[in-house]
Amino acid sequence: MKIYDRHTRTYKEAEQYGAGKLAFLYGNPFGRLLLKIAISPFVSRIYGKMRSTRSSALKIPQFIVDHDIDISEYEEKDYTSFNDFFCRRFREGVRPVGDGLISPADSKLLVYDIKPDTGLLIKGRDYLLSEITGMDEGALKEFAGGKALVFRLCMDDCHRYCFPASGNITGRYFIKGRLHTVSPISSAHKIYSENTRCVSFMETEEFGKMCFIEVGAILVGKIVDGGKTSFRKGDEKGYFEIGGSTIVVLIRDGIKIDEDIMEQSRMGIETTVRYGERIGDNA
């Protein structure tokens, strides 16, 4: 799988953390029996507790080397566990807030068109917005003809995320579910309607109504929503505890995503984006 780096204008091969184990769970008959256990929130809670012990901090130096993480971008502190490091914060000024619509996280972005009937096709699977959000279809008509922005966070990404615009929360709720991996290997499952989600509807100053959905993934211990009801663009919204995960942002028709991102999305290629950087604006 190729990823486009918009900052260097080059392509790179995507690396999958734990690729061998995931291939066994999703591709092996015996592995698929174990998968039912692995995707349960109970297993993720246990894994999260294991990675919150002091001894787990010993894994941090090698993880930094293996994933070429620039530690100078993050606050200086003595991390008490691997999960403490996983939830690390950026140093002030490292991720400045751009103009227009911004990326909520360091992530890989794919953009999908929302059809007039509020359906969309993600990685070969058909979804209705009502499946993803748990809301009645009538309440989602404002997004018809708009776009779904899918931000995939990998294990080496900072798992803190921010609001992509200024405004107010008009509704927020959790949907309990499973915890499939959000990598392409799980394409046989409708992960955006099966996985645990936190759904927030917001009225923004620049872009009108938006929907922000945090999607839990395999071994994600917790989705931590900060609980803000009024916010400025770039304010931290929350963070994921250990594990890769995804954020889906639904936007209305009339918002134009930057052409370099759209060009790659039309080819099915993710674009690397950073927390706080501009990704689009009103048309």
Secondary structure, DSSP 8 states (H G I E B T S, - for coil): -EEEETTTTEEEE---TTHHHHHHHHHSHHHHHHHHHHTSHHHHHHHHHHTTSGGGGGGHHHHHHHTT--GGGB-----SSHHHHHT--B-TTSS---SSEE-SSSEEEEEEE--TTSEEEETTEEEEHHHHH-S-GGGGGGGTT-EEEEEEE-TTS--EEE-SS-EEEEEEEEE--B----SGGGTTS-HHHHB-EEEEEEEETTTEEEEEEEE--TT---EEE---SEE-TT-EEEEE-SS-EEEEEEE-TTEEE-HHHHHHHHTT-EEEE-TT-EEEEE-
